[in-house]
């Protein structure tokens, strides 16, 4: 019914098909195994962020208060201390902890400074700490302090960052009441709730 050549062709053909299927599934298995192995290797040996060193830093703030005897408003400018950080770069993004001692804040006016220190003490606020979520290090970016912690109060707070080479300028809006900081009133003049905080940092080049 079938020729001898045809009958010999069938087993050879089936063998080649079976071999091709076997090789295909082996290749799939090898790729999957390699993927799992790479994932496990990364989990055991994660790619570390490149830590940054701060060459220079400063903090300034500005707000408003009622004018003398409650007439009009006056600006409340001031500055703070140096910034401490454990920040690093990973995949082109900056993240980490940024902290500043509130006790170092000054408005260059002794009575106002004394009141400010008392208010920080009342709120149990010694240090302001921003835990910055990863943000791309180029141009102007909107990031988030997740959280911003002052005293015992934590609040997720948006922060604007402007990058220019090794220089970073970060700006955030702060409501004193959100962190239980009293709105000081003195001689009819009361500090307003809204303040803007600006932090300027200059990072050293990695590896220096």
C-alpha positions in Angstrom: 0.0 0.0 0.0 2.8 2.4 1.0 6.2 2.4 -0.6 9.2 1.4 1.5 10.7 4.9 1.3 7.6 6.4 2.6 7.4 4.1 5.5 11.0 4.9 6.4 10.2 8.7 6.1 7.4 8.7 8.7 9.5 7.7 11.7 12.4 10.0 10.7 9.9 12.9 10.3 8.2 12.2 13.6 11.6 12.0 15.3 12.7 15.4 13.9 9.4 17.0 15.0 9.7 15.5 18.5 13.3 16.7 18.7 12.3 20.2 17.6 9.5 20.4 20.3 11.9 19.0 22.9 14.6 21.7 22.1 12.0 24.4 22.1 10.7 23.6 25.6 14.3 23.2 26.8 15.2 26.7 25.5 12.1 28.1 27.3 13.0 26.4 30.5 16.6 27.7 30.3 15.4 31.3 29.8 13.0 31.0 32.7 15.7 29.6 34.9 18.1 32.3 33.9 15.5 35.0 34.7 14.8 33.6 38.1 18.5 33.3 38.9 19.1 36.9 37.9 16.2 38.1 40.0 17.5 36.1 43.0 21.0 37.5 42.5 19.7 41.0 42.5 17.7 40.3 45.6 20.7 39.0 47.4 23.1 41.6 45.9 21.0 44.7 45.1 22.5 47.5 43.1 23.6 50.1 45.7 22.8 53.8 45.3 25.8 56.0 44.9 26.1 58.0 48.1 26.4 61.8 47.8 28.4 64.2 49.9 27.2 67.8 50.5 29.8 70.4 49.8 27.7 73.3 51.0 24.1 73.9 52.1 21.8 76.5 53.6 18.2 76.9 54.4 16.0 80.1 54.2 12.4 80.7 55.1 9.8 83.4 54.7 6.4 84.1 56.0 4.2 86.9 57.2 2.9 88.4 60.4 0.4 91.1 61.3 2.1 94.5 61.4 2.5 96.6 64.5 -0.8 96.8 66.4 -2.4 94.5 63.8 -2.1 97.1 61.0 -1.1 95.6 57.7 1.4 92.7 57.3 5.2 92.4 57.5 7.5 89.8 56.1 9.2 87.3 58.4 12.4 86.2 56.6 14.9 84.0 58.2 17.6 81.3 57.7 18.6 78.0 59.2 21.5 75.7 59.7 23.3 73.2 57.5 21.6 70.2 56.0 22.5 66.7 57.0 21.7 63.9 54.5 22.3 60.3 53.6 21.1 61.0 50.0 22.2 58.9 47.1 21.7 58.5 43.3 20.2 55.3 41.8 19.1 54.9 38.2 19.5 58.7 37.8 17.2 59.5 40.6 17.9 61.3 43.9 16.4 60.0 47.2 17.2 59.9 50.9 16.9 61.7 54.2 17.4 65.4 54.5 17.4 67.0 58.0 17.9 70.4 59.5 18.0 71.5 63.1 15.2 74.0 63.8 17.1 75.4 66.8 19.5 77.0 64.3 16.8 79.0 62.6 17.0 82.7 63.1 15.2 85.9 61.9 18.0 88.1 63.1 15.7 89.7 65.6 16.3 88.6 69.2 12.7 88.8 70.6 11.2 87.1 67.6 13.9 84.4 67.7 13.3 83.8 71.4 9.5 83.3 70.7 10.3 81.0 67.8 12.5 78.8 69.9 9.8 78.6 72.6 7.2 77.7 70.0 9.4 74.9 68.5 9.9 73.6 72.1 6.2 73.7 72.7 5.7 71.6 69.6 8.5 69.2 70.5 10.1 70.2 67.2 13.9 69.9 67.3 14.6 68.7 63.8 12.7 68.8 60.5 13.3 65.7 58.4 12.3 65.1 54.8 12.4 61.5 53.5 12.6 62.3 49.8 11.1 59.7 47.4 13.2 59.0 44.3 13.1 62.0 41.8 14.8 62.4 38.5 17.9 64.6 38.7 17.3 67.0 35.8 15.5 70.3 35.3 12.7 71.1 37.6 10.8 68.2 39.2 8.0 67.8 41.6 8.9 65.4 44.4 7.4 64.4 47.7 8.7 64.2 51.3 7.2 60.9 52.3 7.0 61.9 55.0 8.1 65.4 56.3 8.5 64.9 60.0 8.6 67.8 62.5 8.5 66.8 66.1 6.2 63.8 66.5 4.0 64.7 63.5 4.5 63.2 60.0 2.9 64.5 56.9 3.4 63.7 53.2 4.5 67.0 51.7 5.1 68.0 48.0 8.5 69.5 47.3 9.8 71.3 44.2 13.3 70.6 43.2 15.4 72.5 40.6 18.6 70.7 39.4 21.6 72.5 37.8 24.8 70.5 37.7 25.8 69.8 41.3 23.4 72.5 42.6 19.9 71.6 43.9 17.3 74.1 45.2 14.3 72.5 47.0 11.2 74.5 48.0 8.2 73.4 50.0 5.2 75.2 51.5 4.6 74.6 55.2 1.6 75.2 57.4 2.7 75.7 61.0 -0.6 74.3 62.4 -0.1 71.0 60.6 2.9 70.4 62.9 1.4 71.8 66.1 3.6 74.9 66.0 1.8 77.8 67.7 0.9 81.0 65.8 2.7 83.4 68.1 1.0 86.7 68.9 3.0 89.5 70.4 1.9 93.1 70.9 -1.1 92.6 68.6 1.0 91.1 65.8 0.4 87.4 65.0 2.4 85.1 62.9 0.6 83.7 59.9 0.2 80.0 59.3 1.9 79.7 55.9 5.7 79.6 55.4 7.9 78.8 52.5 11.1 76.8 53.1 13.9 76.8 50.6 17.0 74.5 50.9 20.0 75.0 48.7 22.6 72.2 48.4 25.8 71.8 46.4 26.9 68.2 46.1 30.4 67.0 45.6 31.1 64.9 42.5 30.6 61.2 43.3 33.9 59.5 44.1 35.7 62.7 45.3 
